[in-house]
């Protein structure tokens, strides 16, 4: 992946789907098309959202999760050993209840899941491509396990499955493979005990850039209410960043814009690429480029610009397309302001 340009911009996760593909502003929104029309619609959405990112000026583009109903469960749907017919209610990330599939037997990957999406993107852009996968711990936290009866054992099984998928995504043309681990901000003891190990196992053997995304969640009520309980400083990253700094993962994506994360915690990631969340996904207000630039400048006190990647805090599927596109443009424009200051 080209690295000559400092402050390369990208997004952390999802982008809003077109209204003809799925109900807007809704997680787990059902598809509005069926059969061959649905497959055609997904490809059209990929083209559309790819163009939106390129027009906005982003440097590293993604699929915007246009072919997924959810960033975790869509991957799980492809696996053997998981029952989607008889769901159970569980507490997700200790924050909200959700009806989730049940692990009823040994889990296994039946077929590639997102490989065709990467091939499609590779054929339609010259930009570097990033693709996201759910992380092992977050997958465990989005299921009811009625078979392994051990979060760690199930996570290790998922890590092996994710590694199979990741290796094929790399061969299909992915320049960056990102594992989404919002659970890393909740179960810090498990992160230390086995979370880092399973994350590294998921990324084992990859030659492309590897990344982990750790945020405080989508801009939905349950997450926003939880954030209000965290006090004036959010220090969850303080326990995980030193572990990640010693890990084999190349990049760490984190939430910064409009958050209470002390920016000095970035110093704990010395040596890593940092995807700095400079766009607030919990607000409909479109940032000014200068606001984005200010976030980037604050991060540059602790991370050199060549290792800093301005990004979104999290996914933007709960937002309107108009707002999301405005935020993409602000992200690119803010990074461009700082680049000019650097003479780049």
C-alpha positions as CSV (number, residue, x, y, z in Angstrom):
1,X,0.0,0.0,0.0
2,X,1.5,3.4,-0.9
3,X,2.8,5.3,2.1
4,X,4.4,8.4,0.6
5,X,1.4,10.6,1.4
6,X,1.0,11.4,5.1
7,X,-2.5,11.5,6.8
8,X,-4.2,9.0,4.4
9,X,-7.9,9.1,5.1
10,X,-10.3,6.1,5.4
11,X,-13.4,5.0,7.3
12,X,-13.8,2.6,10.1
13,X,-16.8,0.7,9.1
14,X,-20.2,1.0,7.5
15,X,-21.8,3.7,5.3
16,X,-25.6,4.2,5.0
17,X,-27.2,2.0,2.4
18,X,-29.3,3.5,-0.5
19,X,-33.0,3.7,0.4
20,X,-33.9,1.2,-2.3
21,X,-31.6,-1.5,-0.8
22,X,-32.5,-1.3,2.9
23,X,-34.4,0.8,5.3
24,X,-32.3,3.8,6.2
25,X,-30.8,4.7,9.6
26,X,-31.5,1.2,11.0
27,X,-29.2,-1.5,12.3
28,X,-30.0,-5.0,11.1
29,X,-32.3,-3.4,8.5
30,X,-33.9,-6.1,6.3
31,X,-33.2,-6.1,2.5
32,X,-35.9,-4.4,0.3
33,X,-35.0,-6.6,-2.7
34,X,-34.9,-10.3,-3.2
35,X,-33.1,-12.9,-5.3
36,X,-31.2,-11.8,-8.3
37,X,-32.4,-8.2,-7.9
38,X,-30.9,-8.2,-4.4
39,X,-27.5,-9.4,-5.7
40,X,-27.6,-6.7,-8.5
41,X,-28.7,-4.1,-5.9
42,X,-25.7,-4.9,-3.7
43,X,-23.3,-4.5,-6.6
44,X,-24.9,-1.2,-7.6
45,X,-24.6,0.0,-4.0
46,X,-20.9,-1.0,-3.9
47,X,-20.3,1.1,-7.1
48,X,-22.3,4.0,-5.7
49,X,-20.6,4.1,-2.3
50,X,-17.1,3.6,-3.9
51,X,-17.8,6.6,-6.0
52,X,-18.9,8.6,-3.0
53,X,-15.7,7.8,-1.2
54,X,-13.5,8.7,-4.2
55,X,-15.4,11.9,-4.9
56,X,-15.1,12.9,-1.3
57,X,-11.4,12.5,-1.6
58,X,-10.7,9.5,0.6
59,X,-7.4,7.8,0.1
60,X,-8.1,4.2,1.2
61,X,-11.6,3.0,0.2
62,X,-13.8,0.3,1.6
63,X,-17.0,-1.6,0.7
64,X,-19.0,0.4,3.3
65,X,-20.5,-2.9,4.3
66,X,-23.1,-2.6,1.6
67,X,-23.5,-6.3,1.2
68,X,-24.0,-6.9,5.0
69,X,-27.0,-6.5,7.2
70,X,-24.7,-6.3,10.3
71,X,-21.0,-6.2,10.8
72,X,-20.9,-9.4,12.8
73,X,-23.9,-11.5,12.1
74,X,-23.6,-11.5,8.3
75,X,-20.3,-13.3,8.6
76,X,-21.7,-15.7,11.2
77,X,-24.6,-16.5,8.8
78,X,-22.0,-18.3,6.5
79,X,-20.8,-20.6,9.2
80,X,-21.8,-24.2,10.0
81,X,-22.8,-25.0,13.6
82,X,-24.9,-21.9,14.1
83,X,-28.7,-21.9,14.4
84,X,-30.4,-18.8,13.2
85,X,-33.9,-20.2,13.4
86,X,-34.1,-20.5,17.2
87,X,-32.5,-17.3,18.5
88,X,-31.8,-16.5,22.2
89,X,-31.7,-13.1,23.8
90,X,-28.3,-12.0,25.2
91,X,-26.7,-8.8,26.6
92,X,-24.5,-7.3,23.9
93,X,-21.3,-5.6,25.2
94,X,-23.1,-5.4,28.6
95,X,-25.2,-2.6,27.1
96,X,-28.3,-3.8,25.4
97,X,-30.3,-6.9,24.7
98,X,-30.5,-8.5,21.3
99,X,-31.9,-11.7,19.8
100,X,-28.9,-13.6,18.5
101,X,-28.1,-16.9,16.8
102,X,-27.1,-20.0,18.8
103,X,-23.9,-22.1,18.5
104,X,-25.3,-25.6,18.5
105,X,-22.3,-27.6,17.2
106,X,-18.7,-27.3,16.0
107,X,-18.3,-24.0,14.0
108,X,-16.8,-24.2,10.5
109,X,-16.5,-22.0,7.4
110,X,-18.5,-23.4,4.6
111,X,-17.5,-20.9,1.8
112,X,-15.8,-17.5,1.3
113,X,-17.9,-14.7,2.6
114,X,-16.6,-11.3,1.4
115,X,-14.0,-12.4,-1.2
116,X,-16.2,-11.5,-4.2
117,X,-16.8,-8.0,-2.7
118,X,-13.0,-7.4,-2.6
119,X,-12.6,-8.7,-6.2
120,X,-15.4,-6.4,-7.3
121,X,-13.8,-3.4,-5.5
122,X,-10.3,-4.3,-6.9
123,X,-11.8,-4.3,-10.4
124,X,-13.4,-0.9,-10.0
125,X,-10.8,1.3,-8.2
126,X,-7.1,2.1,-8.3
127,X,-7.2,3.2,-4.6
128,X,-5.9,1.0,-1.8
129,X,-8.8,-1.2,-0.5
130,X,-9.6,-2.0,3.1
131,X,-12.1,-4.7,4.1
132,X,-13.4,-5.4,7.6
133,X,-14.1,-8.6,9.5
134,X,-15.6,-9.1,12.9
135,X,-13.0,-9.9,15.6
136,X,-13.1,-13.2,17.5
137,X,-14.1,-11.7,20.8
138,X,-16.8,-9.6,19.3
139,X,-18.2,-12.6,17.4
140,X,-18.3,-14.5,20.7
141,X,-20.2,-11.6,22.3
142,X,-22.8,-11.5,19.5
143,X,-23.9,-15.1,20.0
144,X,-25.4,-17.6,22.5
145,X,-23.0,-20.5,22.9
146,X,-24.8,-23.7,23.6
147,X,-21.9,-26.0,22.5
148,X,-18.4,-24.9,23.6
149,X,-19.5,-23.3,26.9
150,X,-16.2,-21.4,26.8
151,X,-15.8,-17.9,25.4
152,X,-12.1,-18.5,24.9
153,X,-12.4,-21.8,23.2
154,X,-15.1,-20.4,20.8
155,X,-13.0,-17.4,20.1
156,X,-10.0,-19.6,19.2
157,X,-12.2,-21.5,16.8
158,X,-13.5,-18.2,15.2
159,X,-9.9,-17.0,14.9
160,X,-9.0,-20.0,12.7
161,X,-12.1,-19.4,10.6
162,X,-11.3,-15.7,10.2
163,X,-7.8,-16.4,9.2
164,X,-9.0,-18.6,6.4
165,X,-11.2,-15.8,5.2
166,X,-8.5,-13.1,5.6
167,X,-6.0,-15.0,3.6
168,X,-8.4,-15.3,0.7
169,X,-9.3,-11.6,1.0
170,X,-5.6,-10.8,0.7
171,X,-5.3,-12.9,-2.4
172,X,-8.3,-11.2,-3.9
173,X,-6.7,-7.8,-3.6
174,X,-7.2,-6.4,-0.1
175,X,-4.5,-3.9,1.0
176,X,-5.7,-3.6,4.6
177,X,-7.7,-6.2,6.6
178,X,-9.4,-4.7,9.7
179,X,-10.8,-6.8,12.6
180,X,-13.6,-5.0,14.5
181,X,-13.3,-5.5,18.2
182,X,-15.6,-3.1,20.1
183,X,-15.6,-5.9,22.8
184,X,-12.0,-4.9,23.6
185,X,-13.4,-1.8,25.3
186,X,-15.6,-3.8,27.7
187,X,-13.9,-7.1,28.7
188,X,-10.4,-5.8,29.4
189,X,-9.4,-8.9,31.6
190,X,-10.3,-11.2,28.7
191,X,-8.4,-9.0,26.2
192,X,-5.3,-9.6,28.3
193,X,-6.0,-13.3,28.9
194,X,-6.8,-14.4,25.4
195,X,-8.2,-11.5,23.3
196,X,-4.9,-10.4,21.8
197,X,-3.8,-14.0,21.1
198,X,-7.0,-14.7,19.2
199,X,-6.7,-11.5,17.3
200,X,-3.2,-12.3,16.3
201,X,-4.3,-15.8,15.3
202,X,-7.0,-14.3,13.0
203,X,-4.3,-12.2,11.3
204,X,-1.5,-14.9,11.2
205,X,0.5,-15.1,8.0
206,X,-1.0,-12.0,6.3
207,X,1.4,-9.9,4.3
208,X,-1.0,-7.0,3.8
209,X,-1.6,-4.4,6.5
210,X,-3.6,-5.7,9.5
211,X,-5.7,-3.4,11.7
212,X,-8.0,-3.6,14.7
213,X,-10.9,-1.2,15.3
214,X,-11.8,-0.5,18.9
215,X,-14.6,2.0,19.4
216,X,-17.4,3.0,21.8
217,X,-20.0,1.9,19.4
218,X,-22.5,3.1,16.8
219,X,-24.4,6.3,17.4
220,X,-27.4,4.5,18.8
221,X,-29.2,5.2,22.1
222,X,-27.9,2.2,24.0
223,X,-24.3,3.2,23.2
224,X,-24.8,6.9,23.8
225,X,-26.5,6.2,27.2
226,X,-23.5,4.0,28.1
227,X,-21.0,6.7,27.2
228,X,-22.8,9.0,29.7
229,X,-21.9,6.6,32.5
230,X,-18.1,6.7,31.7
231,X,-17.4,10.0,33.4
232,X,-15.2,12.9,32.3
233,X,-12.4,10.7,31.0
234,X,-12.7,7.5,29.0
235,X,-9.7,5.5,29.8
236,X,-10.7,2.0,28.6
237,X,-7.9,2.2,25.9
238,X,-5.3,2.6,28.7
239,X,-5.3,-1.1,29.5
240,X,-5.5,-2.4,25.9
241,X,-3.1,-0.1,24.0
242,X,0.1,-1.3,25.7
243,X,-0.9,-4.9,24.8
244,X,-1.6,-3.9,21.2
245,X,1.7,-2.0,21.0
246,X,3.5,-5.3,21.7
247,X,1.3,-7.2,19.3
248,X,1.8,-8.1,15.6
249,X,-1.1,-6.0,14.5
250,X,0.0,-3.1,12.3
251,X,-2.7,-0.5,12.8
252,X,-5.1,0.5,15.6
253,X,-8.4,2.4,14.9
254,X,-9.8,4.3,17.8
255,X,-12.5,6.9,18.7
256,X,-11.4,10.4,19.3
257,X,-13.7,13.1,17.9
258,X,-16.2,14.5,20.4
259,X,-15.1,11.8,22.9
260,X,-13.6,11.9,26.4
261,X,-10.6,9.8,25.4
262,X,-7.5,11.6,26.7
263,X,-5.4,12.2,23.6
264,X,-2.2,11.4,25.4
265,X,-3.2,7.7,25.5
266,X,-2.1,7.6,21.9
267,X,1.5,7.6,23.2
268,X,0.8,4.0,24.4
269,X,0.7,2.9,20.7
270,X,4.2,3.9,19.9
271,X,5.4,2.2,16.7
272,X,1.9,1.4,15.4
273,X,-0.1,3.1,12.7
274,X,-3.0,4.9,14.3
275,X,-6.4,5.4,12.6
276,X,-7.5,8.4,14.5
277,X,-11.3,8.9,14.7
278,X,-11.8,12.5,13.6
279,X,-15.5,12.2,12.7
280,X,-18.3,11.8,15.3
281,X,-20.7,9.2,14.1
282,X,-23.1,9.8,17.0
283,X,-24.1,13.3,15.7
284,X,-25.9,14.5,12.6
285,X,-23.8,17.7,12.6
286,X,-21.3,17.7,9.7
287,X,-17.9,18.7,11.0
288,X,-16.0,21.6,9.6
289,X,-12.7,20.8,8.0
290,X,-11.0,22.9,10.6
291,X,-12.5,20.7,13.4
292,X,-11.2,17.6,11.7
293,X,-7.8,19.3,11.3
294,X,-7.8,20.2,15.0
295,X,-8.3,16.6,16.0
296,X,-5.5,15.5,13.7
297,X,-3.1,18.2,15.1
298,X,-3.8,17.0,18.6
299,X,-3.0,13.4,17.7
300,X,0.2,14.5,15.9
301,X,1.6,15.5,19.3
302,X,1.9,11.8,20.0
303,X,1.9,10.1,16.6
304,X,4.1,11.1,13.6
305,X,2.0,12.2,10.6
306,X,3.3,9.3,8.4
307,X,1.8,6.8,10.9
308,X,-1.5,8.7,11.3
309,X,-4.6,7.9,9.3
310,X,-7.6,10.2,9.8
311,X,-10.7,8.1,10.0
312,X,-14.3,8.0,11.3
313,X,-15.0,7.0,15.0
314,X,-17.1,4.0,13.9
315,X,-19.6,3.0,11.2
316,X,-22.2,5.5,9.9
317,X,-25.1,3.2,8.9
318,X,-27.5,4.9,11.4
319,X,-27.0,8.3,9.7
320,X,-28.6,9.6,6.5
321,X,-26.6,9.4,3.3
322,X,-26.5,13.2,3.0
323,X,-24.9,13.6,6.4
324,X,-22.5,10.7,5.9
325,X,-21.3,12.1,2.5
326,X,-20.8,15.5,4.1
327,X,-18.7,13.9,6.9
328,X,-16.6,12.1,4.3
329,X,-15.9,15.4,2.5
330,X,-15.0,17.1,5.8
331,X,-12.6,14.2,6.7
332,X,-10.7,14.5,3.5
333,X,-10.7,18.4,3.6
334,X,-9.5,18.4,7.2
335,X,-6.6,16.1,6.4
336,X,-5.7,18.2,3.3
337,X,-5.5,21.3,5.5
338,X,-2.9,19.6,7.8
339,X,-1.0,18.2,4.8
340,X,-0.6,21.7,3.4
341,X,0.8,22.8,6.8
342,X,3.3,20.0,6.6
343,X,4.2,20.9,3.1
344,X,3.0,17.6,1.8
